[in-house]
Amino acid sequence: MAEDVTVSEETLTNGLSLLVKVGKVLLETAQQDAQGQCDQMTGLKTNGHAASLRNFVPHKITTLFGLITAGTDFYKRLGVKKRTEAEAIWQKFYHHAAVREQLEDLLQLEVRTRRWDSFLESVDRGLQTHDGQLSGGRTTDCLSPDTVFTDARSGRSVTLGQYLGRGQMLLLVVMRHFGCLASRDHLAELGVSQADLQARSVRVLVVSFGSLEGAQLWLEQTGCSFEMLLDPQRKIYKGFGLGSSYAKVMKFECLLQCSEYGAVDRDFPDVPSRLLEDIFQMGGDFLLDEAGKVVFSHPTKTPMDNPTVTDILQAVDAAGCSTPSA
């Protein structure tokens, strides 16, 4: 807890100063690279424009991932585990002019990053990968039993109809990518609550767009006992309006939130980049009744945005005692 942490004014100001300096350098580098690429794309309105954007995104904006390391270093300097704890510390020192100055610089950096966030949103629109584009303005409220998947353990082709009915609801946990820590944590929490889910006749199906090789590595690393289905063409993702979003993943706030993993010495999973495929893909949780109708949906707004187990159990209870509604 922040109240148990003893930090000097010098440590706080030096930590804030370094965070702001590194943040500025990373942001300026990404902006310069982005501007140069955008200048090359000026006037291109055809498919060449989208192709140019696709070439730009993976190689340019990912320099901002350095903010995760910078944030982790800042939290460790202060001896805290999350931003709220850091805020509690700097509020105690706010009466010091040096601290106020550094906080003002941090605020200005965050203002600049909001403009960067807007740019990333325009990239999403340019690539037509954002949620609204993929869903065509609305998401599906019922999945066809004929929807085809690949069983991640056996490699066999299966259909959703093989899992529907049987007096049970299905919870589809649609993953982001194989290296996503938040997805792993979410499924681990569901695993701990498996008895509560089974008592309510809920069957959990993990869905991924990744390859069979990647799925088998993920299953080995996580020890997940839930059934896993693969949707390589991302039909389920598109039906639920789950796009690949550079804006949602690369926002300053999200990157600092990811720093909290490092603050507690948690490493990101060791997954080869070729098996990650698309680290910008969003996911979500979707509860289906026996007919495949969606009775609860939680598309992720950020990489770490997952419903709690309590949220899911409450949705199951509500669906079981009232007329389901998407």
Beta strands, then each sheet from edge to edge (+ up, - down):
strand 1: 148-151
strand 2: 157-159
strand 3: 169-174
strand 4: 202-208
strand 5: 227-230
strand 6: 284-288
strand 7: 294-299
sheet 1: 2+ 1- 5+ 4+ 3+ 6- 7+
end
